[in-house]
C-alpha cells in the first residue's frame, strides 16, 4: 500500500501499539494483582515467544532477498508439520497416525497450490527460510504451552510485544532506517501515520484472536487453519477477482488435495475428542447421563445413611418436612 516496503518498521510499530493500547487495562487493580506472580512463573516463556516472533519475521524477510516468493511459500507451507513435531517435545501432545497423515496431505496440497513453477534460491536463502519456519513453529508451540498454564491472551500479547519490538529495532535501523527517512517519509508524509495506525489496530486484533485460537484449540490446529486460509484466498481470487488464467491445473490439484487433507484432519480430531473419556461432545453427553444415577447412588449409600443417622455430618442435607396434616378441629 502506497509502496510501503518496510516490514520491520511496521512490525515494531505494531508491537508498540499493542503494548500502549493494553497498558491502561493492565494497570487496573485486578490485573496488577497478578503481574508479579505470572511474570515470576512464566517470564522465560514470554521471552522465548517474543524472540521467536522476531526471528521468524527477520529471517523470513532476509530469505526473500535470496529466493523467489514461490519457493519461500513452498517452504513456509511446512509450518504445521514442524509445529506438530515440536509440540511433541514442548507440549507433550502426540498426534494420532491419522492426524499425522492428514497433516502431510494438507501440507503437500498447499505446496502444490502455491508453487508457480519458478523455484529458485541460494542455499543461504533456503537455510534462512527454514530457520524462520522453525522459529514460527517454536513460537506457536511455546505460546500453546504458556497459554495452557493459566495465562490469558491479553497478558501474553502485552508481555511479548516489547520483547519482539526490542529485538527487531536493531534490524530496522540497520536495513530500513536510511531508506525510510531519506526517501519514503519526505514523499508520503501524513500517509505514513495512517498506514501505521490502521495496520496496528488490525494487528492487535489479529494477535489476540490468534492467541485465543491457540488457547481454545492447539498450536497445530491453528497452523492448519492458517494453511486453509491460503487456499481460501486463492479460491476467492479465482471466483471474485476473475483470476482464472492464473489458476493452473497444478494449483487446482493442490487446492483439492489441501481441502481433502483438512477434512481428514478435522475428522480425526473430532474422533479423538469424541472418543475421549469425559471430554468433547460425546464424552460430555456420557458424563451428563451418568450424573443423576451416580448422585442417587451416593444418596442411598450406607455411608450416607450412616451420616444421616448420626446427625452430625457437616455436608448433611436437612430432610424435607412432611406436609402438616389438617387440624381435625378446623
LINKANOR-V311396 format. One line per field, one symbol per residue. ss: DSSP state (H for helix, E for strand, - for the rest). psi: psi as a letter, one per 40 degrees, with the letter a starting at -180 (. if undefined). burial: + if it has 9 or more other ideal C-beta (glycine too) atoms within 8 Angstrom, else -. Layout:
# LINKANOR-V311396
ss->???
psi->???
burial->???
This chain:
# LINKANOR-V311396
ss->------HHHHHHHHHHHHHHHHHHHH--HHHHHHHHHHHHHHHHHHHHHHHHHHHHHHHHHHHH--E-HHHHHHHH--HHHHHHHHHHHH------HHHHHHHHHHHHHHHHHH------E-HHHHHHHHHHHHHHHHHHHHHHHHH-----HHHHHHHHHHHHHHHHHHHHHHH-HHHHHHHHHHHH--HHHHHHHHHHHHHHHHHHHHHHHHHH--HHHHHHHHHHHHHHHHHHHHHH--------HHHHHHHHHHHHHHHHHHHHHHHHHH-----HHHHHHHHHHHHHHHHHHHH--HHHHHHHHH--------------------
psi->hffhfgdddddddddddddddedddeeidddddedddddddedddddddddddddddddddddddeiidddddddeeeddddddddddddefhhiidddddddddddddddddeheeghiiidddddddddddddddddddddddddeffhiddddddddddddddddddddddddddddddddddddbdddddddddddddddddddddddddddciddddddddddddddddddddddeffddegiddddddddddddddddddddddddddeiheiidddddddddddddddddddeidddddddddeeidehihihiihhihhde.
burial->---+-+-++++++++++++--++--+----++--+--++--+--++++++++++++++++++++-+++-+++++++++++++++++++-++---+--++++++++++++++++++---+-+---++-++++++++++++++++++++---+-+++++++++++++-+++-++---++-++---++--+---+--+++-+++-++--++-++++++--+++++++++++-++--+++++--------+--+++++++++++++-++-++++++++-+---+-+++-++----------------++-++-------+--------------
